[in-house]
Amino acid sequence: MRRAEAGESITITVSGRPAAVLGPYRRRTWHTFDEIADVLATPTDPGWRAESGTADDHPRDPWDSE
């Protein structure tokens, strides 16, 4: 655990086969727009506009007793 805490990744094996990796905890971090721009730049589904009209105009809560 101390080695993993220090930044080392350790492969755990079962009968010589890799089974898991023990490594340092990675804290959540904020990312800049430039780091995620490629994800946001993916094109939209070409059929979304046609399908968007198929939804009810007034969605309702399925758990509402009315």
N, CA, C, O and CB atoms as a CASP TS submission, in Angstrom:
PFRMAT TS
TARGET T0000
AUTHOR 0000-0000-0000
METHOD Language model
MODEL 1
PARENT N/A
ATOM      1  N   MET     1       0.818  -1.170   0.000  1.00  0.00           N
ATOM      2  CA  MET     1       0.000   0.000   0.000  1.00  0.00           C
ATOM      3  C   MET     1       0.879   1.257   0.000  1.00  0.00           C
ATOM      4  O   MET     1       0.567   2.240  -0.671  1.00  0.00           O
ATOM      5  CB  MET     1      -0.940  -0.015   1.198  1.00  0.00           C
ATOM      6  N   ARG     2       1.961   1.213   0.747  1.00  0.00           N
ATOM      7  CA  ARG     2       2.837   2.394   0.784  1.00  0.00           C
ATOM      8  C   ARG     2       3.456   2.654  -0.587  1.00  0.00           C
ATOM      9  O   ARG     2       3.609   3.805  -0.998  1.00  0.00           O
ATOM     10  CB  ARG     2       3.950   2.211   1.839  1.00  0.00           C
ATOM     11  N   ARG     3       3.807   1.592  -1.285  1.00  0.00           N
ATOM     12  CA  ARG     3       4.389   1.764  -2.622  1.00  0.00           C
ATOM     13  C   ARG     3       3.365   2.354  -3.583  1.00  0.00           C
ATOM     14  O   ARG     3       3.694   3.227  -4.386  1.00  0.00           O
ATOM     15  CB  ARG     3       4.910   0.419  -3.164  1.00  0.00           C
ATOM     16  N   ALA     4       2.137   1.883  -3.504  1.00  0.00           N
ATOM     17  CA  ALA     4       1.081   2.430  -4.357  1.00  0.00           C
ATOM     18  C   ALA     4       0.817   3.889  -3.997  1.00  0.00           C
ATOM     19  O   ALA     4       0.635   4.726  -4.881  1.00  0.00           O
ATOM     20  CB  ALA     4      -0.215   1.599  -4.224  1.00  0.00           C
ATOM     21  N   GLU     5       0.797   4.190  -2.709  1.00  0.00           N
ATOM     22  CA  GLU     5       0.583   5.560  -2.269  1.00  0.00           C
ATOM     23  C   GLU     5       1.696   6.479  -2.775  1.00  0.00           C
ATOM     24  O   GLU     5       1.470   7.662  -3.032  1.00  0.00           O
ATOM     25  CB  GLU     5       0.501   5.618  -0.742  1.00  0.00           C
ATOM     26  N   ALA     6       2.880   5.928  -2.912  1.00  0.00           N
ATOM     27  CA  ALA     6       4.028   6.702  -3.390  1.00  0.00           C
ATOM     28  C   ALA     6       4.009   6.881  -4.907  1.00  0.00           C
ATOM     29  O   ALA     6       4.858   7.584  -5.456  1.00  0.00           O
ATOM     30  CB  ALA     6       5.324   6.024  -2.969  1.00  0.00           C
ATOM     31  N   GLY     7       3.044   6.250  -5.594  1.00  0.00           N
ATOM     32  CA  GLY     7       2.920   6.448  -7.037  1.00  0.00           C
ATOM     33  C   GLY     7       3.194   5.230  -7.883  1.00  0.00           C
ATOM     34  O   GLY     7       3.060   5.296  -9.105  1.00  0.00           O
ATOM     35  N   GLU     8       3.574   4.123  -7.282  1.00  0.00           N
ATOM     36  CA  GLU     8       3.901   2.920  -8.039  1.00  0.00           C
ATOM     37  C   GLU     8       2.626   2.135  -8.368  1.00  0.00           C
ATOM     38  O   GLU     8       1.733   2.026  -7.528  1.00  0.00           O
ATOM     39  CB  GLU     8       4.891   2.036  -7.249  1.00  0.00           C
ATOM     40  N   SER     9       2.540   1.590  -9.582  1.00  0.00           N
ATOM     41  CA  SER     9       1.448   0.684  -9.960  1.00  0.00           C
ATOM     42  C   SER     9       1.966  -0.738  -9.890  1.00  0.00           C
ATOM     43  O   SER     9       3.028  -1.041 -10.433  1.00  0.00           O
ATOM     44  CB  SER     9       0.898   1.008 -11.391  1.00  0.00           C
ATOM     45  N   ILE    10       1.228  -1.611  -9.229  1.00  0.00           N
ATOM     46  CA  ILE    10       1.665  -2.984  -9.012  1.00  0.00           C
ATOM     47  C   ILE    10       0.630  -3.933  -9.615  1.00  0.00           C
ATOM     48  O   ILE    10      -0.554  -3.839  -9.292  1.00  0.00           O
ATOM     49  CB  ILE    10       1.870  -3.274  -7.495  1.00  0.00           C
ATOM     50  N   THR    11       1.064  -4.844 -10.485  1.00  0.00           N
ATOM     51  CA  THR    11       0.165  -5.822 -11.083  1.00  0.00           C
ATOM     52  C   THR    11       0.066  -7.026 -10.156  1.00  0.00           C
ATOM     53  O   THR    11       1.077  -7.602  -9.755  1.00  0.00           O
ATOM     54  CB  THR    11       0.656  -6.248 -12.499  1.00  0.00           C
ATOM     55  N   ILE    12      -1.163  -7.395  -9.822  1.00  0.00           N
ATOM     56  CA  ILE    12      -1.413  -8.552  -8.961  1.00  0.00           C
ATOM     57  C   ILE    12      -1.786  -9.709  -9.870  1.00  0.00           C
ATOM     58  O   ILE    12      -2.647  -9.565 -10.738  1.00  0.00           O
ATOM     59  CB  ILE    12      -2.546  -8.264  -7.899  1.00  0.00           C
ATOM     60  N   THR    13      -1.144 -10.861  -9.678  1.00  0.00           N
ATOM     61  CA  THR    13      -1.388 -12.009 -10.546  1.00  0.00           C
ATOM     62  C   THR    13      -2.012 -13.165  -9.777  1.00  0.00           C
ATOM     63  O   THR    13      -1.872 -13.287  -8.560  1.00  0.00           O
ATOM     64  CB  THR    13      -0.091 -12.460 -11.202  1.00  0.00           C
ATOM     65  N   VAL    14      -2.706 -14.009 -10.536  1.00  0.00           N
ATOM     66  CA  VAL    14      -3.253 -15.256 -10.003  1.00  0.00           C
ATOM     67  C   VAL    14      -2.724 -16.356 -10.919  1.00  0.00           C
ATOM     68  O   VAL    14      -3.018 -16.366 -12.115  1.00  0.00           O
ATOM     69  CB  VAL    14      -4.856 -15.242  -9.939  1.00  0.00           C
ATOM     70  N   SER    15      -1.965 -17.258 -10.373  1.00  0.00           N
ATOM     71  CA  SER    15      -1.330 -18.334 -11.149  1.00  0.00           C
ATOM     72  C   SER    15      -0.553 -17.777 -12.338  1.00  0.00           C
ATOM     73  O   SER    15      -0.561 -18.355 -13.425  1.00  0.00           O
ATOM     74  CB  SER    15      -2.386 -19.336 -11.640  1.00  0.00           C
ATOM     75  N   GLY    16       0.117 -16.647 -12.117  1.00  0.00           N
ATOM     76  CA  GLY    16       0.951 -16.065 -13.162  1.00  0.00           C
ATOM     77  C   GLY    16       0.218 -15.192 -14.161  1.00  0.00           C
ATOM     78  O   GLY    16       0.847 -14.598 -15.036  1.00  0.00           O
ATOM     79  N   ARG    17      -1.113 -15.101 -14.048  1.00  0.00           N
ATOM     80  CA  ARG    17      -1.884 -14.260 -14.972  1.00  0.00           C
ATOM     81  C   ARG    17      -2.273 -12.964 -14.280  1.00  0.00           C
ATOM     82  O   ARG    17      -2.673 -12.991 -13.116  1.00  0.00           O
ATOM     83  CB  ARG    17      -3.148 -15.004 -15.478  1.00  0.00           C
ATOM     84  N   PRO    18      -2.169 -11.823 -14.966  1.00  0.00           N
ATOM     85  CA  PRO    18      -2.574 -10.553 -14.363  1.00  0.00           C
ATOM     86  C   PRO    18      -4.057 -10.587 -13.996  1.00  0.00           C
ATOM     87  O   PRO    18      -4.897 -10.988 -14.801  1.00  0.00           O
ATOM     88  CB  PRO    18      -2.286  -9.380 -15.325  1.00  0.00           C
ATOM     89  N   ALA    19      -4.366 -10.160 -12.771  1.00  0.00           N
ATOM     90  CA  ALA    19      -5.748 -10.167 -12.308  1.00  0.00           C
ATOM     91  C   ALA    19      -6.225  -8.779 -11.889  1.00  0.00           C
ATOM     92  O   ALA    19      -7.415  -8.479 -11.980  1.00  0.00           O
ATOM     93  CB  ALA    19      -5.900 -11.132 -11.152  1.00  0.00           C
ATOM     94  N   ALA    20      -5.313  -7.940 -11.433  1.00  0.00           N
ATOM     95  CA  ALA    20      -5.698  -6.607 -10.976  1.00  0.00           C
ATOM     96  C   ALA    20      -4.457  -5.722 -10.940  1.00  0.00           C
ATOM     97  O   ALA    20      -3.324  -6.198 -10.998  1.00  0.00           O
ATOM     98  CB  ALA    20      -6.379  -6.666  -9.573  1.00  0.00           C
ATOM     99  N   VAL    21      -4.707  -4.438 -10.844  1.00  0.00           N
ATOM    100  CA  VAL    21      -3.617  -3.481 -10.706  1.00  0.00           C
ATOM    101  C   VAL    21      -3.882  -2.643  -9.470  1.00  0.00           C
ATOM    102  O   VAL    21      -4.968  -2.089  -9.304  1.00  0.00           O
ATOM    103  CB  VAL    21      -3.475  -2.584 -11.975  1.00  0.00           C
ATOM    104  N   LEU    22      -2.896  -2.555  -8.614  1.00  0.00           N
ATOM    105  CA  LEU    22      -2.969  -1.712  -7.424  1.00  0.00           C
ATOM    106  C   LEU    22      -2.104  -0.501  -7.707  1.00  0.00           C
ATOM    107  O   LEU    22      -0.931  -0.627  -8.057  1.00  0.00           O
ATOM    108  CB  LEU    22      -2.499  -2.476  -6.119  1.00  0.00           C
ATOM    109  N   GLY    23      -2.693   0.669  -7.552  1.00  0.00           N
ATOM    110  CA  GLY    23      -1.929   1.867  -7.846  1.00  0.00           C
ATOM    111  C   GLY    23      -2.402   3.043  -7.024  1.00  0.00           C
ATOM    112  O   GLY    23      -3.299   2.905  -6.193  1.00  0.00           O
ATOM    113  N   PRO    24      -1.808   4.195  -7.248  1.00  0.00           N
ATOM    114  CA  PRO    24      -2.161   5.375  -6.480  1.00  0.00           C
ATOM    115  C   PRO    24      -3.576   5.845  -6.802  1.00  0.00           C
ATOM    116  O   PRO    24      -4.050   5.692  -7.928  1.00  0.00           O
ATOM    117  CB  PRO    24      -1.165   6.491  -6.746  1.00  0.00           C
ATOM    118  N   TYR    25      -4.232   6.406  -5.822  1.00  0.00           N
ATOM    119  CA  TYR    25      -5.576   6.961  -6.008  1.00  0.00           C
ATOM    120  C   TYR    25      -5.461   8.210  -6.853  1.00  0.00           C
ATOM    121  O   TYR    25      -4.600   9.058  -6.617  1.00  0.00           O
ATOM    122  CB  TYR    25      -6.263   7.275  -4.641  1.00  0.00           C
ATOM    123  N   ARG    26      -6.326   8.318  -7.832  1.00  0.00           N
ATOM    124  CA  ARG    26      -6.313   9.498  -8.695  1.00  0.00           C
ATOM    125  C   ARG    26      -7.477  10.393  -8.299  1.00  0.00           C
ATOM    126  O   ARG    26      -8.644  10.026  -8.438  1.00  0.00           O
ATOM    127  CB  ARG    26      -6.399   9.103 -10.206  1.00  0.00           C
ATOM    128  N   ARG    27      -7.143  11.543  -7.815  1.00  0.00           N
ATOM    129  CA  ARG    27      -8.178  12.493  -7.423  1.00  0.00           C
ATOM    130  C   ARG    27      -8.822  13.081  -8.670  1.00  0.00           C
ATOM    131  O   ARG    27      -8.193  13.206  -9.720  1.00  0.00           O
ATOM    132  CB  ARG    27      -7.593  13.614  -6.527  1.00  0.00           C
ATOM    133  N   ARG    28     -10.101  13.441  -8.523  1.00  0.00           N
ATOM    134  CA  ARG    28     -10.772  14.099  -9.640  1.00  0.00           C
ATOM    135  C   ARG    28     -10.123  15.452  -9.878  1.00  0.00           C
ATOM    136  O   ARG    28      -9.795  16.182  -8.943  1.00  0.00           O
ATOM    137  CB  ARG    28     -12.295  14.257  -9.368  1.00  0.00           C
ATOM    138  N   THR    29      -9.951  15.762 -11.136  1.00  0.00           N
ATOM    139  CA  THR    29      -9.332  17.042 -11.471  1.00  0.00           C
ATOM    140  C   THR    29     -10.176  17.761 -12.509  1.00  0.00           C
ATOM    141  O   THR    29     -10.889  17.136 -13.295  1.00  0.00           O
ATOM    142  CB  THR    29      -7.891  16.841 -11.989  1.00  0.00           C
ATOM    143  N   TRP    30     -10.088  19.047 -12.500  1.00  0.00           N
ATOM    144  CA  TRP    30     -10.752  19.855 -13.517  1.00  0.00           C
ATOM    145  C   TRP    30      -9.909  19.819 -14.773  1.00  0.00           C
ATOM    146  O   TRP    30      -8.683  19.731 -14.714  1.00  0.00           O
ATOM    147  CB  TRP    30     -10.972  21.321 -13.032  1.00  0.00           C
ATOM    148  N   HIS    31     -10.583  19.888 -15.915  1.00  0.00           N
ATOM    149  CA  HIS    31      -9.885  19.908 -17.190  1.00  0.00           C
ATOM    150  C   HIS    31     -10.215  21.198 -17.911  1.00  0.00           C
ATOM    151  O   HIS    31     -11.313  21.737 -17.775  1.00  0.00           O
ATOM    152  CB  HIS    31     -10.260  18.685 -18.053  1.00  0.00           C
ATOM    153  N   THR    32      -9.271  21.679 -18.665  1.00  0.00           N
ATOM    154  CA  THR    32      -9.511  22.892 -19.447  1.00  0.00           C
ATOM    155  C   THR    32     -10.341  22.543 -20.678  1.00  0.00           C
ATOM    156  O   THR    32     -10.421  21.381 -21.077  1.00  0.00           O
ATOM    157  CB  THR    32      -8.171  23.563 -19.861  1.00  0.00           C
ATOM    158  N   PHE    33     -10.952  23.552 -21.268  1.00  0.00           N
ATOM    159  CA  PHE    33     -11.729  23.335 -22.484  1.00  0.00           C
ATOM    160  C   PHE    33     -10.861  22.713 -23.573  1.00  0.00           C
ATOM    161  O   PHE    33     -11.304  21.811 -24.285  1.00  0.00           O
ATOM    162  CB  PHE    33     -12.337  24.657 -22.979  1.00  0.00           C
ATOM    163  N   ASP    34      -9.639  23.188 -23.699  1.00  0.00           N
ATOM    164  CA  ASP    34      -8.748  22.655 -24.739  1.00  0.00           C
ATOM    165  C   ASP    34      -8.509  21.156 -24.576  1.00  0.00           C
ATOM    166  O   ASP    34      -8.332  20.448 -25.568  1.00  0.00           O
ATOM    167  CB  ASP    34      -7.413  23.391 -24.713  1.00  0.00           C
ATOM    168  N   GLU    35      -8.502  20.668 -23.342  1.00  0.00           N
ATOM    169  CA  GLU    35      -8.279  19.249 -23.099  1.00  0.00           C
ATOM    170  C   GLU    35      -9.470  18.391 -23.509  1.00  0.00           C
ATOM    171  O   GLU    35      -9.295  17.222 -23.852  1.00  0.00           O
ATOM    172  CB  GLU    35      -7.969  19.021 -21.643  1.00  0.00           C
ATOM    173  N   ILE    36     -10.675  18.952 -23.480  1.00  0.00           N
ATOM    174  CA  ILE    36     -11.865  18.160 -23.817  1.00  0.00           C
ATOM    175  C   ILE    36     -12.553  18.624 -25.101  1.00  0.00           C
ATOM    176  O   ILE    36     -13.622  18.122 -25.448  1.00  0.00           O
ATOM    177  CB  ILE    36     -12.852  18.215 -22.675  1.00  0.00           C
ATOM    178  N   ALA    37     -11.953  19.567 -25.798  1.00  0.00           N
ATOM    179  CA  ALA    37     -12.566  20.131 -27.003  1.00  0.00           C
ATOM    180  C   ALA    37     -12.894  19.061 -28.040  1.00  0.00           C
ATOM    181  O   ALA    37     -13.928  19.150 -28.700  1.00  0.00           O
ATOM    182  CB  ALA    37     -11.646  21.170 -27.618  1.00  0.00           C
ATOM    183  N   ASP    38     -12.040  18.054 -28.197  1.00  0.00           N
ATOM    184  CA  ASP    38     -12.295  17.003 -29.187  1.00  0.00           C
ATOM    185  C   ASP    38     -13.564  16.230 -28.865  1.00  0.00           C
ATOM    186  O   ASP    38     -14.306  15.850 -29.771  1.00  0.00           O
ATOM    187  CB  ASP    38     -11.111  16.045 -29.260  1.00  0.00           C
ATOM    188  N   VAL    39     -13.818  15.996 -27.594  1.00  0.00           N
ATOM    189  CA  VAL    39     -15.027  15.269 -27.198  1.00  0.00           C
ATOM    190  C   VAL    39     -16.264  16.092 -27.541  1.00  0.00           C
ATOM    191  O   VAL    39     -17.254  15.555 -28.039  1.00  0.00           O
ATOM    192  CB  VAL    39     -15.000  14.938 -25.683  1.00  0.00           C
ATOM    193  N   LEU    40     -16.207  17.383 -27.276  1.00  0.00           N
ATOM    194  CA  LEU    40     -17.353  18.256 -27.529  1.00  0.00           C
ATOM    195  C   LEU    40     -17.542  18.560 -29.010  1.00  0.00           C
ATOM    196  O   LEU    40     -18.616  19.001 -29.419  1.00  0.00           O
ATOM    197  CB  LEU    40     -17.193  19.547 -26.764  1.00  0.00           C
ATOM    198  N   ALA    41     -16.522  18.333 -29.805  1.00  0.00           N
ATOM    199  CA  ALA    41     -16.598  18.640 -31.233  1.00  0.00           C
ATOM    200  C   ALA    41     -17.156  17.494 -32.069  1.00  0.00           C
ATOM    201  O   ALA    41     -17.262  17.628 -33.288  1.00  0.00           O
ATOM    202  CB  ALA    41     -15.235  19.006 -31.743  1.00  0.00           C
ATOM    203  N   THR    42     -17.515  16.376 -31.451  1.00  0.00           N
ATOM    204  CA  THR    42     -18.042  15.264 -32.228  1.00  0.00           C
ATOM    205  C   THR    42     -19.363  15.656 -32.879  1.00  0.00           C
ATOM    206  O   THR    42     -20.159  16.373 -32.273  1.00  0.00           O
ATOM    207  CB  THR    42     -18.228  14.022 -31.340  1.00  0.00           C
ATOM    208  N   PRO    43     -19.604  15.203 -34.089  1.00  0.00           N
ATOM    209  CA  PRO    43     -20.836  15.589 -34.779  1.00  0.00           C
ATOM    210  C   PRO    43     -22.073  14.980 -34.120  1.00  0.00           C
ATOM    211  O   PRO    43     -22.010  13.920 -33.497  1.00  0.00           O
ATOM    212  CB  PRO    43     -20.770  15.167 -36.244  1.00  0.00           C
ATOM    213  N   THR    44     -23.179  15.669 -34.271  1.00  0.00           N
ATOM    214  CA  THR    44     -24.442  15.168 -33.711  1.00  0.00           C
ATOM    215  C   THR    44     -24.973  14.030 -34.567  1.00  0.00           C
ATOM    216  O   THR    44     -24.620  13.900 -35.739  1.00  0.00           O
ATOM    217  CB  THR    44     -25.494  16.302 -33.612  1.00  0.00           C
ATOM    218  N   ASP    45     -25.812  13.220 -33.979  1.00  0.00           N
ATOM    219  CA  ASP    45     -26.476  12.145 -34.704  1.00  0.00           C
ATOM    220  C   ASP    45     -27.310  12.776 -35.814  1.00  0.00           C
ATOM    221  O   ASP    45     -28.159  13.620 -35.529  1.00  0.00           O
ATOM    222  CB  ASP    45     -27.363  11.270 -33.749  1.00  0.00           C
ATOM    223  N   PRO    46     -27.095  12.391 -37.070  1.00  0.00           N
ATOM    224  CA  PRO    46     -27.813  13.035 -38.162  1.00  0.00           C
ATOM    225  C   PRO    46     -29.336  12.865 -38.073  1.00  0.00           C
ATOM    226  O   PRO    46     -30.069  13.675 -38.641  1.00  0.00           O
ATOM    227  CB  PRO    46     -27.323  12.488 -39.473  1.00  0.00           C
ATOM    228  N   GLY    47     -29.821  11.854 -37.391  1.00  0.00           N
ATOM    229  CA  GLY    47     -31.256  11.636 -37.311  1.00  0.00           C
ATOM    230  C   GLY    47     -31.919  12.246 -36.090  1.00  0.00           C
ATOM    231  O   GLY    47     -33.121  12.062 -35.899  1.00  0.00           O
ATOM    232  N   TRP    48     -31.180  12.966 -35.255  1.00  0.00           N
ATOM    233  CA  TRP    48     -31.753  13.461 -34.000  1.00  0.00           C
ATOM    234  C   TRP    48     -32.896  14.434 -34.230  1.00  0.00           C
ATOM    235  O   TRP    48     -33.875  14.411 -33.485  1.00  0.00           O
ATOM    236  CB  TRP    48     -30.683  14.129 -33.167  1.00  0.00           C
ATOM    237  N   ARG    49     -32.798  15.290 -35.244  1.00  0.00           N
ATOM    238  CA  ARG    49     -33.849  16.290 -35.460  1.00  0.00           C
ATOM    239  C   ARG    49     -35.171  15.621 -35.841  1.00  0.00           C
ATOM    240  O   ARG    49     -36.227  16.020 -35.350  1.00  0.00           O
ATOM    241  CB  ARG    49     -33.425  17.287 -36.556  1.00  0.00           C
ATOM    242  N   ALA    50     -35.125  14.620 -36.700  1.00  0.00           N
ATOM    243  CA  ALA    50     -36.348  13.911 -37.096  1.00  0.00           C
ATOM    244  C   ALA    50     -36.946  13.172 -35.904  1.00  0.00           C
ATOM    245  O   ALA    50     -38.167  13.143 -35.743  1.00  0.00           O
ATOM    246  CB  ALA    50     -36.056  12.920 -38.245  1.00  0.00           C
ATOM    247  N   GLU    51     -36.104  12.578 -35.071  1.00  0.00           N
ATOM    248  CA  GLU    51     -36.590  11.833 -33.917  1.00  0.00           C
ATOM    249  C   GLU    51     -37.064  12.739 -32.790  1.00  0.00           C
ATOM    250  O   GLU    51     -37.881  12.326 -31.968  1.00  0.00           O
ATOM    251  CB  GLU    51     -35.511  10.920 -33.408  1.00  0.00           C
ATOM    252  N   SER    52     -36.564  13.967 -32.743  1.00  0.00           N
ATOM    253  CA  SER    52     -36.927  14.854 -31.640  1.00  0.00           C
ATOM    254  C   SER    52     -38.410  15.211 -31.686  1.00  0.00           C
ATOM    255  O   SER    52     -38.985  15.548 -30.651  1.00  0.00           O
ATOM    256  CB  SER    52     -36.079  16.127 -31.680  1.00  0.00           C
ATOM    257  N   GLY    53     -39.031  15.148 -32.834  1.00  0.00           N
ATOM    258  CA  GLY    53     -40.456  15.457 -32.950  1.00  0.00           C
ATOM    259  C   GLY    53     -41.356  14.314 -32.509  1.00  0.00           C
ATOM    260  O   GLY    53     -42.570  14.494 -32.417  1.00  0.00           O
ATOM    261  N   THR    54     -40.799  13.156 -32.239  1.00  0.00           N
ATOM    262  CA  THR    54     -41.626  12.013 -31.856  1.00  0.00           C
ATOM    263  C   THR    54     -41.969  11.994 -30.375  1.00  0.00           C
ATOM    264  O   THR    54     -42.820  11.214 -29.948  1.00  0.00           O
ATOM    265  CB  THR    54     -40.927  10.736 -32.220  1.00  0.00           C
ATOM    266  N   ALA    55     -41.318  12.842 -29.587  1.00  0.00           N
ATOM    267  CA  ALA    55     -41.608  12.882 -28.152  1.00  0.00           C
ATOM    268  C   ALA    55     -42.927  13.616 -27.907  1.00  0.00           C
ATOM    269  O   ALA    55     -43.313  14.491 -28.682  1.00  0.00           O
ATOM    270  CB  ALA    55     -40.451  13.569 -27.376  1.00  0.00           C
ATOM    271  N   ASP    56     -43.610  13.252 -26.826  1.00  0.00           N
ATOM    272  CA  ASP    56     -44.833  13.954 -26.454  1.00  0.00           C
ATOM    273  C   ASP    56     -44.528  15.415 -26.178  1.00  0.00           C
ATOM    274  O   ASP    56     -43.456  15.760 -25.679  1.00  0.00           O
ATOM    275  CB  ASP    56     -45.489  13.299 -25.225  1.00  0.00           C
ATOM    276  N   ASP    57     -45.492  16.271 -26.513  1.00  0.00           N
ATOM    277  CA  ASP    57     -45.311  17.696 -26.240  1.00  0.00           C
ATOM    278  C   ASP    57     -45.328  17.981 -24.743  1.00  0.00           C
ATOM    279  O   ASP    57     -44.699  18.933 -24.282  1.00  0.00           O
ATOM    280  CB  ASP    57     -46.397  18.511 -26.938  1.00  0.00           C
ATOM    281  N   HIS    58     -46.050  17.154 -23.982  1.00  0.00           N
ATOM    282  CA  HIS    58     -46.179  17.389 -22.551  1.00  0.00           C
ATOM    283  C   HIS    58     -45.814  16.112 -21.798  1.00  0.00           C
ATOM    284  O   HIS    58     -46.686  15.313 -21.457  1.00  0.00           O
ATOM    285  CB  HIS    58     -47.618  17.851 -22.190  1.00  0.00           C
ATOM    286  N   PRO    59     -44.538  15.929 -21.546  1.00  0.00           N
ATOM    287  CA  PRO    59     -44.159  14.729 -20.795  1.00  0.00           C
ATOM    288  C   PRO    59     -44.788  14.746 -19.414  1.00  0.00           C
ATOM    289  O   PRO    59     -44.998  15.810 -18.832  1.00  0.00           O
ATOM    290  CB  PRO    59     -42.631  14.619 -20.680  1.00  0.00           C
ATOM    291  N   ARG    60     -45.088  13.571 -18.895  1.00  0.00           N
ATOM    292  CA  ARG    60     -45.724  13.498 -17.569  1.00  0.00           C
ATOM    293  C   ARG    60     -44.907  12.611 -16.661  1.00  0.00           C
ATOM    294  O   ARG    60     -44.131  11.767 -17.110  1.00  0.00           O
ATOM    295  CB  ARG    60     -47.175  12.967 -17.671  1.00  0.00           C
ATOM    296  N   ASP    61     -45.100  12.823 -15.374  1.00  0.00           N
ATOM    297  CA  ASP    61     -44.407  12.035 -14.358  1.00  0.00           C
ATOM    298  C   ASP    61     -45.125  10.695 -14.233  1.00  0.00           C
ATOM    299  O   ASP    61     -46.302  10.672 -13.875  1.00  0.00           O
ATOM    300  CB  ASP    61     -44.361  12.787 -12.977  1.00  0.00           C
ATOM    301  N   PRO    62     -44.453   9.576 -14.518  1.00  0.00           N
ATOM    302  CA  PRO    62     -45.130   8.274 -14.455  1.00  0.00           C
ATOM    303  C   PRO    62     -45.538   7.877 -13.044  1.00  0.00           C
ATOM    304  O   PRO    62     -46.353   6.970 -12.879  1.00  0.00           O
ATOM    305  CB  PRO    62     -44.238   7.208 -15.028  1.00  0.00           C
ATOM    306  N   TRP    63     -44.995   8.530 -12.027  1.00  0.00           N
ATOM    307  CA  TRP    63     -45.359   8.219 -10.646  1.00  0.00           C
ATOM    308  C   TRP    63     -46.430   9.169 -10.093  1.00  0.00           C
ATOM    309  O   TRP    63     -46.859   9.038  -8.947  1.00  0.00           O
ATOM    310  CB  TRP    63     -44.120   8.273  -9.763  1.00  0.00           C
ATOM    311  N   ASP    64     -46.850  10.120 -10.922  1.00  0.00           N
ATOM    312  CA  ASP    64     -47.902  11.041 -10.496  1.00  0.00           C
ATOM    313  C   ASP    64     -49.227  10.301 -10.483  1.00  0.00           C
ATOM    314  O   ASP    64     -49.521   9.553 -11.415  1.00  0.00           O
ATOM    315  CB  ASP    64     -47.973  12.284 -11.425  1.00  0.00           C
ATOM    316  N   SER    65     -50.032  10.493  -9.449  1.00  0.00           N
ATOM    317  CA  SER    65     -51.291   9.737  -9.301  1.00  0.00           C
ATOM    318  C   SER    65     -52.419  10.249 -10.206  1.00  0.00           C
ATOM    319  O   SER    65     -53.475   9.619 -10.275  1.00  0.00           O
ATOM    320  CB  SER    65     -51.750   9.793  -7.855  1.00  0.00           C
ATOM    321  N   GLU    66     -52.225  11.344 -10.882  1.00  0.00           N
ATOM    322  CA  GLU    66     -53.295  11.887 -11.749  1.00  0.00           C
ATOM    323  C   GLU    66     -53.489  11.074 -12.997  1.00  0.00           C
ATOM    324  O   GLU    66     -54.344  11.399 -13.820  1.00  0.00           O
ATOM    325  CB  GLU    66     -52.993  13.316 -12.136  1.00  0.00           C
TER
END
